Amino acid sequence: MSVPSAYWTAIVDNDSAYDDKFFYGVRTTGVFCRPSCKSRVPKKENIRIFKDGRLAQAAKYRPCKRCNPDRQ
């Protein structure tokens, strides 16, 4: 599944306007983040998009310790 270009741009630009509109998981680390997370940008092919954090956790991704996507 490819990442929509608007989501990819939001991740690369750390765009907080997209926070809580989607979350992204990184397959290689098993972590999910908000688009505004300041962590290193993963390779596009390793990203999985989620509608909300609960879906990411259900898919066995853990919340990022930097951006805390499981908190408001």
PyMOL Python script that loads the backbone (N, CA, C, O; Angstrom):
from pymol import cmd

cmd.read_pdbstr("""\
ATOM      1  N   MET A   1       0.850  -1.182   0.000  1.00  0.00           N
ATOM      2  CA  MET A   1       0.000   0.000   0.000  1.00  0.00           C
ATOM      3  C   MET A   1       0.890   1.239   0.000  1.00  0.00           C
ATOM      4  O   MET A   1       1.800   1.352   0.822  1.00  0.00           O
ATOM      5  N   SER A   2       0.640   2.135  -0.886  1.00  0.00           N
ATOM      6  CA  SER A   2       1.457   3.344  -0.978  1.00  0.00           C
ATOM      7  C   SER A   2       0.908   4.431  -0.046  1.00  0.00           C
ATOM      8  O   SER A   2      -0.272   4.447   0.302  1.00  0.00           O
ATOM      9  N   VAL A   3       1.790   5.315   0.333  1.00  0.00           N
ATOM     10  CA  VAL A   3       1.434   6.430   1.218  1.00  0.00           C
ATOM     11  C   VAL A   3       0.949   7.588   0.349  1.00  0.00           C
ATOM     12  O   VAL A   3       1.668   8.011  -0.557  1.00  0.00           O
ATOM     13  N   PRO A   4      -0.263   8.117   0.604  1.00  0.00           N
ATOM     14  CA  PRO A   4      -0.737   9.280  -0.166  1.00  0.00           C
ATOM     15  C   PRO A   4       0.253  10.440  -0.061  1.00  0.00           C
ATOM     16  O   PRO A   4       0.853  10.660   0.991  1.00  0.00           O
ATOM     17  N   SER A   5       0.414  11.157  -1.126  1.00  0.00           N
ATOM     18  CA  SER A   5       1.424  12.217  -1.176  1.00  0.00           C
ATOM     19  C   SER A   5       1.189  13.300  -0.112  1.00  0.00           C
ATOM     20  O   SER A   5       2.158  13.827   0.434  1.00  0.00           O
ATOM     21  N   ALA A   6      -0.047  13.640   0.192  1.00  0.00           N
ATOM     22  CA  ALA A   6      -0.325  14.654   1.216  1.00  0.00           C
ATOM     23  C   ALA A   6       0.146  14.171   2.586  1.00  0.00           C
ATOM     24  O   ALA A   6       0.666  14.962   3.372  1.00  0.00           O
ATOM     25  N   TYR A   7      -0.029  12.893   2.878  1.00  0.00           N
ATOM     26  CA  TYR A   7       0.418  12.332   4.156  1.00  0.00           C
ATOM     27  C   TYR A   7       1.943  12.297   4.210  1.00  0.00           C
ATOM     28  O   TYR A   7       2.534  12.630   5.237  1.00  0.00           O
ATOM     29  N   TRP A   8       2.571  11.902   3.131  1.00  0.00           N
ATOM     30  CA  TRP A   8       4.028  11.858   3.086  1.00  0.00           C
ATOM     31  C   TRP A   8       4.608  13.260   3.305  1.00  0.00           C
ATOM     32  O   TRP A   8       5.569  13.423   4.057  1.00  0.00           O
ATOM     33  N   THR A   9       4.032  14.258   2.656  1.00  0.00           N
ATOM     34  CA  THR A   9       4.492  15.640   2.825  1.00  0.00           C
ATOM     35  C   THR A   9       4.312  16.088   4.273  1.00  0.00           C
ATOM     36  O   THR A   9       5.189  16.754   4.825  1.00  0.00           O
ATOM     37  N   ALA A  10       3.192  15.734   4.892  1.00  0.00           N
ATOM     38  CA  ALA A  10       2.941  16.095   6.289  1.00  0.00           C
ATOM     39  C   ALA A  10       3.986  15.462   7.208  1.00  0.00           C
ATOM     40  O   ALA A  10       4.439  16.105   8.155  1.00  0.00           O
ATOM     41  N   ILE A  11       4.368  14.230   6.948  1.00  0.00           N
ATOM     42  CA  ILE A  11       5.372  13.541   7.757  1.00  0.00           C
ATOM     43  C   ILE A  11       6.741  14.194   7.582  1.00  0.00           C
ATOM     44  O   ILE A  11       7.430  14.473   8.563  1.00  0.00           O
ATOM     45  N   VAL A  12       7.127  14.435   6.350  1.00  0.00           N
ATOM     46  CA  VAL A  12       8.435  15.041   6.056  1.00  0.00           C
ATOM     47  C   VAL A  12       8.531  16.444   6.640  1.00  0.00           C
ATOM     48  O   VAL A  12       9.586  16.836   7.139  1.00  0.00           O
ATOM     49  N   ASP A  13       7.437  17.206   6.582  1.00  0.00           N
ATOM     50  CA  ASP A  13       7.421  18.591   7.060  1.00  0.00           C
ATOM     51  C   ASP A  13       7.058  18.721   8.540  1.00  0.00           C
ATOM     52  O   ASP A  13       7.006  19.833   9.065  1.00  0.00           O
ATOM     53  N   ASN A  14       6.805  17.592   9.223  1.00  0.00           N
ATOM     54  CA  ASN A  14       6.374  17.604  10.630  1.00  0.00           C
ATOM     55  C   ASN A  14       5.177  18.536  10.816  1.00  0.00           C
ATOM     56  O   ASN A  14       5.165  19.362  11.728  1.00  0.00           O
ATOM     57  N   ASP A  15       4.185  18.402   9.962  1.00  0.00           N
ATOM     58  CA  ASP A  15       3.041  19.302   9.918  1.00  0.00           C
ATOM     59  C   ASP A  15       2.011  18.979  11.007  1.00  0.00           C
ATOM     60  O   ASP A  15       1.307  17.973  10.925  1.00  0.00           O
ATOM     61  N   SER A  16       1.934  19.835  12.018  1.00  0.00           N
ATOM     62  CA  SER A  16       1.011  19.604  13.130  1.00  0.00           C
ATOM     63  C   SER A  16      -0.453  19.778  12.730  1.00  0.00           C
ATOM     64  O   SER A  16      -1.340  19.361  13.476  1.00  0.00           O
ATOM     65  N   ALA A  17      -0.727  20.375  11.584  1.00  0.00           N
ATOM     66  CA  ALA A  17      -2.108  20.511  11.107  1.00  0.00           C
ATOM     67  C   ALA A  17      -2.736  19.139  10.833  1.00  0.00           C
ATOM     68  O   ALA A  17      -3.960  19.011  10.813  1.00  0.00           O
ATOM     69  N   TYR A  18      -1.913  18.132  10.627  1.00  0.00           N
ATOM     70  CA  TYR A  18      -2.415  16.781  10.360  1.00  0.00           C
ATOM     71  C   TYR A  18      -2.480  15.902  11.605  1.00  0.00           C
ATOM     72  O   TYR A  18      -2.948  14.765  11.532  1.00  0.00           O
ATOM     73  N   ASP A  19      -2.017  16.412  12.745  1.00  0.00           N
ATOM     74  CA  ASP A  19      -2.099  15.635  13.982  1.00  0.00           C
ATOM     75  C   ASP A  19      -3.546  15.257  14.257  1.00  0.00           C
ATOM     76  O   ASP A  19      -4.454  16.074  14.103  1.00  0.00           O
ATOM     77  N   ASP A  20      -3.745  14.041  14.655  1.00  0.00           N
ATOM     78  CA  ASP A  20      -5.054  13.452  14.964  1.00  0.00           C
ATOM     79  C   ASP A  20      -5.930  13.235  13.730  1.00  0.00           C
ATOM     80  O   ASP A  20      -7.055  12.754  13.864  1.00  0.00           O
ATOM     81  N   LYS A  21      -5.447  13.575  12.536  1.00  0.00           N
ATOM     82  CA  LYS A  21      -6.162  13.231  11.308  1.00  0.00           C
ATOM     83  C   LYS A  21      -5.692  11.864  10.818  1.00  0.00           C
ATOM     84  O   LYS A  21      -6.447  11.113  10.200  1.00  0.00           O
ATOM     85  N   PHE A  22      -4.424  11.562  11.109  1.00  0.00           N
ATOM     86  CA  PHE A  22      -3.879  10.237  10.833  1.00  0.00           C
ATOM     87  C   PHE A  22      -2.641  10.028  11.695  1.00  0.00           C
ATOM     88  O   PHE A  22      -2.076  10.977  12.238  1.00  0.00           O
ATOM     89  N   PHE A  23      -2.238   8.790  11.808  1.00  0.00           N
ATOM     90  CA  PHE A  23      -1.009   8.408  12.486  1.00  0.00           C
ATOM     91  C   PHE A  23      -0.242   7.522  11.533  1.00  0.00           C
ATOM     92  O   PHE A  23      -0.820   6.926  10.624  1.00  0.00           O
ATOM     93  N   TYR A  24       1.064   7.435  11.740  1.00  0.00           N
ATOM     94  CA  TYR A  24       1.821   6.532  10.881  1.00  0.00           C
ATOM     95  C   TYR A  24       2.663   5.591  11.720  1.00  0.00           C
ATOM     96  O   TYR A  24       3.256   5.982  12.726  1.00  0.00           O
ATOM     97  N   GLY A  25       2.700   4.354  11.288  1.00  0.00           N
ATOM     98  CA  GLY A  25       3.528   3.352  11.929  1.00  0.00           C
ATOM     99  C   GLY A  25       4.744   3.087  11.068  1.00  0.00           C
ATOM    100  O   GLY A  25       4.687   3.200   9.843  1.00  0.00           O
ATOM    101  N   VAL A  26       5.840   2.737  11.711  1.00  0.00           N
ATOM    102  CA  VAL A  26       7.074   2.410  11.008  1.00  0.00           C
ATOM    103  C   VAL A  26       7.305   0.912  11.165  1.00  0.00           C
ATOM    104  O   VAL A  26       7.544   0.425  12.270  1.00  0.00           O
ATOM    105  N   ARG A  27       7.231   0.196  10.066  1.00  0.00           N
ATOM    106  CA  ARG A  27       7.331  -1.263  10.098  1.00  0.00           C
ATOM    107  C   ARG A  27       8.639  -1.760  10.706  1.00  0.00           C
ATOM    108  O   ARG A  27       8.645  -2.775  11.402  1.00  0.00           O
ATOM    109  N   THR A  28       9.729  -1.074  10.460  1.00  0.00           N
ATOM    110  CA  THR A  28      11.035  -1.546  10.917  1.00  0.00           C
ATOM    111  C   THR A  28      11.253  -1.374  12.415  1.00  0.00           C
ATOM    112  O   THR A  28      12.068  -2.088  12.999  1.00  0.00           O
ATOM    113  N   THR A  29      10.543  -0.444  13.052  1.00  0.00           N
ATOM    114  CA  THR A  29      10.722  -0.207  14.486  1.00  0.00           C
ATOM    115  C   THR A  29       9.531  -0.660  15.317  1.00  0.00           C
ATOM    116  O   THR A  29       9.668  -0.897  16.517  1.00  0.00           O
ATOM    117  N   GLY A  30       8.363  -0.782  14.692  1.00  0.00           N
ATOM    118  CA  GLY A  30       7.158  -1.154  15.421  1.00  0.00           C
ATOM    119  C   GLY A  30       6.574  -0.005  16.228  1.00  0.00           C
ATOM    120  O   GLY A  30       5.807  -0.230  17.164  1.00  0.00           O
ATOM    121  N   VAL A  31       6.933   1.226  15.874  1.00  0.00           N
ATOM    122  CA  VAL A  31       6.491   2.415  16.594  1.00  0.00           C
ATOM    123  C   VAL A  31       5.502   3.191  15.723  1.00  0.00           C
ATOM    124  O   VAL A  31       5.628   3.202  14.499  1.00  0.00           O
ATOM    125  N   PHE A  32       4.514   3.844  16.355  1.00  0.00           N
ATOM    126  CA  PHE A  32       3.649   4.746  15.598  1.00  0.00           C
ATOM    127  C   PHE A  32       3.743   6.148  16.159  1.00  0.00           C
ATOM    128  O   PHE A  32       3.958   6.344  17.355  1.00  0.00           O
ATOM    129  N   CYS A  33       3.577   7.133  15.264  1.00  0.00           N
ATOM    130  CA  CYS A  33       3.790   8.544  15.591  1.00  0.00           C
ATOM    131  C   CYS A  33       2.690   9.426  15.035  1.00  0.00           C
ATOM    132  O   CYS A  33       1.865   9.010  14.221  1.00  0.00           O
ATOM    133  N   ARG A  34       2.713  10.670  15.512  1.00  0.00           N
ATOM    134  CA  ARG A  34       1.906  11.743  14.929  1.00  0.00           C
ATOM    135  C   ARG A  34       2.686  12.306  13.732  1.00  0.00           C
ATOM    136  O   ARG A  34       3.909  12.171  13.688  1.00  0.00           O
ATOM    137  N   PRO A  35       2.019  12.924  12.780  1.00  0.00           N
ATOM    138  CA  PRO A  35       2.739  13.539  11.652  1.00  0.00           C
ATOM    139  C   PRO A  35       3.748  14.604  12.084  1.00  0.00           C
ATOM    140  O   PRO A  35       4.746  14.818  11.395  1.00  0.00           O
ATOM    141  N   SER A  36       3.503  15.271  13.210  1.00  0.00           N
ATOM    142  CA  SER A  36       4.405  16.338  13.656  1.00  0.00           C
ATOM    143  C   SER A  36       5.600  15.844  14.455  1.00  0.00           C
ATOM    144  O   SER A  36       6.390  16.657  14.935  1.00  0.00           O
ATOM    145  N   CYS A  37       5.752  14.551  14.607  1.00  0.00           N
ATOM    146  CA  CYS A  37       6.851  14.003  15.406  1.00  0.00           C
ATOM    147  C   CYS A  37       8.201  14.450  14.842  1.00  0.00           C
ATOM    148  O   CYS A  37       8.416  14.457  13.630  1.00  0.00           O
ATOM    149  N   LYS A  38       9.097  14.821  15.746  1.00  0.00           N
ATOM    150  CA  LYS A  38      10.418  15.314  15.350  1.00  0.00           C
ATOM    151  C   LYS A  38      11.449  14.191  15.184  1.00  0.00           C
ATOM    152  O   LYS A  38      12.635  14.458  14.994  1.00  0.00           O
ATOM    153  N   SER A  39      10.999  12.956  15.256  1.00  0.00           N
ATOM    154  CA  SER A  39      11.937  11.848  15.054  1.00  0.00           C
ATOM    155  C   SER A  39      12.404  11.810  13.594  1.00  0.00           C
ATOM    156  O   SER A  39      11.833  12.471  12.727  1.00  0.00           O
ATOM    157  N   ARG A  40      13.432  11.039  13.350  1.00  0.00           N
ATOM    158  CA  ARG A  40      13.969  10.933  11.999  1.00  0.00           C
ATOM    159  C   ARG A  40      12.900  10.392  11.052  1.00  0.00           C
ATOM    160  O   ARG A  40      12.145   9.489  11.414  1.00  0.00           O
ATOM    161  N   VAL A  41      12.838  10.933   9.866  1.00  0.00           N
ATOM    162  CA  VAL A  41      11.834  10.522   8.872  1.00  0.00           C
ATOM    163  C   VAL A  41      12.211   9.137   8.348  1.00  0.00           C
ATOM    164  O   VAL A  41      13.321   8.940   7.853  1.00  0.00           O
ATOM    165  N   PRO A  42      11.292   8.181   8.455  1.00  0.00           N
ATOM    166  CA  PRO A  42      11.582   6.833   7.964  1.00  0.00           C
ATOM    167  C   PRO A  42      11.496   6.768   6.440  1.00  0.00           C
ATOM    168  O   PRO A  42      11.018   7.696   5.787  1.00  0.00           O
ATOM    169  N   LYS A  43      11.961   5.674   5.905  1.00  0.00           N
ATOM    170  CA  LYS A  43      11.806   5.459   4.467  1.00  0.00           C
ATOM    171  C   LYS A  43      10.321   5.308   4.162  1.00  0.00           C
ATOM    172  O   LYS A  43       9.573   4.703   4.930  1.00  0.00           O
ATOM    173  N   LYS A  44       9.918   5.855   3.056  1.00  0.00           N
ATOM    174  CA  LYS A  44       8.501   5.848   2.676  1.00  0.00           C
ATOM    175  C   LYS A  44       7.939   4.433   2.594  1.00  0.00           C
ATOM    176  O   LYS A  44       6.784   4.199   2.952  1.00  0.00           O
ATOM    177  N   GLU A  45       8.746   3.498   2.126  1.00  0.00           N
ATOM    178  CA  GLU A  45       8.249   2.123   1.972  1.00  0.00           C
ATOM    179  C   GLU A  45       8.044   1.409   3.314  1.00  0.00           C
ATOM    180  O   GLU A  45       7.443   0.336   3.354  1.00  0.00           O
ATOM    181  N   ASN A  46       8.535   1.992   4.404  1.00  0.00           N
ATOM    182  CA  ASN A  46       8.369   1.388   5.730  1.00  0.00           C
ATOM    183  C   ASN A  46       7.212   1.978   6.522  1.00  0.00           C
ATOM    184  O   ASN A  46       7.003   1.610   7.678  1.00  0.00           O
ATOM    185  N   ILE A  47       6.466   2.880   5.919  1.00  0.00           N
ATOM    186  CA  ILE A  47       5.376   3.560   6.613  1.00  0.00           C
ATOM    187  C   ILE A  47       4.041   2.870   6.353  1.00  0.00           C
ATOM    188  O   ILE A  47       3.742   2.435   5.241  1.00  0.00           O
ATOM    189  N   ARG A  48       3.258   2.789   7.414  1.00  0.00           N
ATOM    190  CA  ARG A  48       1.879   2.306   7.326  1.00  0.00           C
ATOM    191  C   ARG A  48       0.995   3.371   7.964  1.00  0.00           C
ATOM    192  O   ARG A  48       1.282   3.837   9.066  1.00  0.00           O
ATOM    193  N   ILE A  49      -0.073   3.756   7.280  1.00  0.00           N
ATOM    194  CA  ILE A  49      -0.972   4.824   7.741  1.00  0.00           C
ATOM    195  C   ILE A  49      -2.137   4.226   8.536  1.00  0.00           C
ATOM    196  O   ILE A  49      -2.694   3.190   8.173  1.00  0.00           O
ATOM    197  N   PHE A  50      -2.488   4.909   9.631  1.00  0.00           N
ATOM    198  CA  PHE A  50      -3.622   4.510  10.459  1.00  0.00           C
ATOM    199  C   PHE A  50      -4.544   5.695  10.670  1.00  0.00           C
ATOM    200  O   PHE A  50      -4.096   6.836  10.790  1.00  0.00           O
ATOM    201  N   LYS A  51      -5.839   5.412  10.713  1.00  0.00           N
ATOM    202  CA  LYS A  51      -6.854   6.449  10.942  1.00  0.00           C
ATOM    203  C   LYS A  51      -6.782   6.989  12.369  1.00  0.00           C
ATOM    204  O   LYS A  51      -6.989   8.181  12.597  1.00  0.00           O
ATOM    205  N   ASP A  52      -6.490   6.114  13.325  1.00  0.00           N
ATOM    206  CA  ASP A  52      -6.338   6.560  14.711  1.00  0.00           C
ATOM    207  C   ASP A  52      -5.343   5.669  15.449  1.00  0.00           C
ATOM    208  O   ASP A  52      -4.946   4.609  14.964  1.00  0.00           O
ATOM    209  N   GLY A  53      -4.958   6.124  16.617  1.00  0.00           N
ATOM    210  CA  GLY A  53      -3.945   5.431  17.398  1.00  0.00           C
ATOM    211  C   GLY A  53      -4.376   4.052  17.877  1.00  0.00           C
ATOM    212  O   GLY A  53      -3.544   3.155  18.014  1.00  0.00           O
ATOM    213  N   ARG A  54      -5.662   3.879  18.131  1.00  0.00           N
ATOM    214  CA  ARG A  54      -6.147   2.569  18.580  1.00  0.00           C
ATOM    215  C   ARG A  54      -5.923   1.505  17.513  1.00  0.00           C
ATOM    216  O   ARG A  54      -5.581   0.364  17.825  1.00  0.00           O
ATOM    217  N   LEU A  55      -6.118   1.886  16.253  1.00  0.00           N
ATOM    218  CA  LEU A  55      -5.884   0.931  15.168  1.00  0.00           C
ATOM    219  C   LEU A  55      -4.404   0.568  15.064  1.00  0.00           C
ATOM    220  O   LEU A  55      -4.058  -0.579  14.780  1.00  0.00           O
ATOM    221  N   ALA A  56      -3.538   1.543  15.293  1.00  0.00           N
ATOM    222  CA  ALA A  56      -2.099   1.277  15.275  1.00  0.00           C
ATOM    223  C   ALA A  56      -1.731   0.315  16.400  1.00  0.00           C
ATOM    224  O   ALA A  56      -0.964  -0.625  16.193  1.00  0.00           O
ATOM    225  N   GLN A  57      -2.274   0.550  17.581  1.00  0.00           N
ATOM    226  CA  GLN A  57      -1.976  -0.342  18.706  1.00  0.00           C
ATOM    227  C   GLN A  57      -2.552  -1.733  18.476  1.00  0.00           C
ATOM    228  O   GLN A  57      -1.937  -2.730  18.854  1.00  0.00           O
ATOM    229  N   ALA A  58      -3.720  -1.805  17.864  1.00  0.00           N
ATOM    230  CA  ALA A  58      -4.312  -3.111  17.550  1.00  0.00           C
ATOM    231  C   ALA A  58      -3.455  -3.885  16.551  1.00  0.00           C
ATOM    232  O   ALA A  58      -3.466  -5.116  16.534  1.00  0.00           O
ATOM    233  N   ALA A  59      -2.711  -3.150  15.718  1.00  0.00           N
ATOM    234  CA  ALA A  59      -1.814  -3.779  14.744  1.00  0.00           C
ATOM    235  C   ALA A  59      -0.432  -4.045  15.348  1.00  0.00           C
ATOM    236  O   ALA A  59       0.520  -4.351  14.631  1.00  0.00           O
ATOM    237  N   LYS A  60      -0.337  -3.922  16.685  1.00  0.00           N
ATOM    238  CA  LYS A  60       0.885  -4.238  17.443  1.00  0.00           C
ATOM    239  C   LYS A  60       1.991  -3.202  17.333  1.00  0.00           C
ATOM    240  O   LYS A  60       3.161  -3.524  17.537  1.00  0.00           O
ATOM    241  N   TYR A  61       1.638  -1.959  17.012  1.00  0.00           N
ATOM    242  CA  TYR A  61       2.614  -0.866  17.041  1.00  0.00           C
ATOM    243  C   TYR A  61       2.549  -0.235  18.427  1.00  0.00           C
ATOM    244  O   TYR A  61       1.479  -0.158  19.030  1.00  0.00           O
ATOM    245  N   ARG A  62       3.689   0.213  18.928  1.00  0.00           N
ATOM    246  CA  ARG A  62       3.711   0.868  20.234  1.00  0.00           C
ATOM    247  C   ARG A  62       3.849   2.378  20.041  1.00  0.00           C
ATOM    248  O   ARG A  62       4.418   2.828  19.046  1.00  0.00           O
ATOM    249  N   PRO A  63       3.330   3.161  20.990  1.00  0.00           N
ATOM    250  CA  PRO A  63       3.405   4.622  20.861  1.00  0.00           C
ATOM    251  C   PRO A  63       4.850   5.126  20.939  1.00  0.00           C
ATOM    252  O   PRO A  63       5.666   4.604  21.698  1.00  0.00           O
ATOM    253  N   CYS A  64       5.134   6.118  20.162  1.00  0.00           N
ATOM    254  CA  CYS A  64       6.440   6.784  20.171  1.00  0.00           C
ATOM    255  C   CYS A  64       6.643   7.483  21.518  1.00  0.00           C
ATOM    256  O   CYS A  64       5.711   8.089  22.047  1.00  0.00           O
ATOM    257  N   LYS A  65       7.841   7.402  22.067  1.00  0.00           N
ATOM    258  CA  LYS A  65       8.116   8.056  23.340  1.00  0.00           C
ATOM    259  C   LYS A  65       8.412   9.534  23.163  1.00  0.00           C
ATOM    260  O   LYS A  65       8.426  10.286  24.138  1.00  0.00           O
ATOM    261  N   ARG A  66       8.649   9.958  21.931  1.00  0.00           N
ATOM    262  CA  ARG A  66       8.945  11.366  21.681  1.00  0.00           C
ATOM    263  C   ARG A  66       7.668  12.187  21.517  1.00  0.00           C
ATOM    264  O   ARG A  66       7.527  13.241  22.137  1.00  0.00           O
ATOM    265  N   CYS A  67       6.730  11.709  20.682  1.00  0.00           N
ATOM    266  CA  CYS A  67       5.530  12.508  20.407  1.00  0.00           C
ATOM    267  C   CYS A  67       4.290  12.054  21.172  1.00  0.00           C
ATOM    268  O   CYS A  67       3.258  12.724  21.123  1.00  0.00           O
ATOM    269  N   ASN A  68       4.377  10.923  21.880  1.00  0.00           N
ATOM    270  CA  ASN A  68       3.269  10.413  22.707  1.00  0.00           C
ATOM    271  C   ASN A  68       1.923  10.429  21.975  1.00  0.00           C
ATOM    272  O   ASN A  68       1.005  11.126  22.408  1.00  0.00           O
ATOM    273  N   PRO A  69       1.787   9.689  20.890  1.00  0.00           N
ATOM    274  CA  PRO A  69       0.548   9.729  20.115  1.00  0.00           C
ATOM    275  C   PRO A  69      -0.661   9.119  20.813  1.00  0.00           C
ATOM    276  O   PRO A  69      -1.786   9.260  20.333  1.00  0.00           O
ATOM    277  N   ASP A  70      -0.447   8.448  21.933  1.00  0.00           N
ATOM    278  CA  ASP A  70      -1.559   7.859  22.665  1.00  0.00           C
ATOM    279  C   ASP A  70      -2.141   8.815  23.707  1.00  0.00           C
ATOM    280  O   ASP A  70      -3.072   8.462  24.430  1.00  0.00           O
ATOM    281  N   ARG A  71      -1.586  10.023  23.778  1.00  0.00           N
ATOM    282  CA  ARG A  71      -2.088  11.050  24.719  1.00  0.00           C
ATOM    283  C   ARG A  71      -2.645  12.232  23.941  1.00  0.00           C
ATOM    284  O   ARG A  71      -2.260  12.474  22.797  1.00  0.00           O
ATOM    285  N   GLN A  72      -3.545  12.957  24.566  1.00  0.00           N
ATOM    286  CA  GLN A  72      -4.149  14.134  23.920  1.00  0.00           C
ATOM    287  C   GLN A  72      -3.270  15.323  24.021  1.00  0.00           C
ATOM    288  O   GLN A  72      -3.624  16.395  23.531  1.00  0.00           O
TER     289      GLN A  72
END
""", "prot")
cmd.dss("prot")
cmd.show_as("cartoon", "prot")
cmd.util.cbc("prot")
cmd.orient("prot")
